Amino acid sequence: MTQPDTAQVLDALLSVGRRIDIGSTLSRTAAYTLAALDVLGPTRITDLAEREAVSQPAMTGLVKRLEASGVVRRDADPSDGRSVLVGLTDAGRELVETRRHAYADAVAALVDRLAPAEQEALQQALPAMRRLTELAYEVQPMVTPTRTTVHHKESA
């Protein structure tokens, strides 16, 4: 794929997500942080800040707001008493799941408006999209609950 084609694909993918409004009052950073916590489990604030590309003070403020709304909690890090781990509460997990369903329903409604050939093209693209996601995780900084590492696969 040529560079302009790659840029067009990226723009199209990101545009769909940005244009879907599920009526949430959460900021994108708050939503992405909650989704990350759902996948990663309890995580240090510094790791969340790095993952979401915001300053540590900004993430601390966001976590305070999310904690006040009851969707995250802070617990002492058992491996380092000076640090805290941020994790989802039951309400936070429910919110993440509700958002995922809302987005899935919104995308499904859009897909239903496509011609059958376009729907088939999307279906055919799913394996490549899943592989693209795997590749992104292989080369991007990966945040674990206690450290950040960069994974690169060696070329064969």
Steps between C-alpha positions, in 0.01 A plus 500: 500500500637842415546773761189700396291182504623420852415852616153471349436168675618643831289811458194294415544274802554784743222710352239233568591489868510878536164548333308249708320672785367268766386788717774458758627779722844336529796658325688282252794479740272388784332241277833368369640487854203297624530266202874459566433416865245242389764327287808553718356478847630722780766734362725777632401857421836565332442206265148620421632849428761362263251273328254785444774753413407746773703643786510320833324794673225495234449125550497548879222757461306272266534207741375720786192593295439137398544390862252763618247368249550147633641331189861452617669437830855545624678229695852473637741328261600179682842505329573865592325658797578850370291445186131448440325290242186627334236239424141484383215464743200286411329820383802578283494156338128540436559841342771362269272214394206735443718727283628204297147384431391852406788534253435154358134586448590831334750336265253222419239761406752662265602167347135419440483809277779371275436314179541120525828518305635760743395287797680204343812712447501589870455135594792405275717771661447375857796256507733772370363749755553251784857439379560874476393532863739220601785672316424829673529329837830338399675828424329754726586557865314242700391595848470234765367570848852561634727600209520622144687299240534516125450178308658443160484171315826394346497468123527147370 
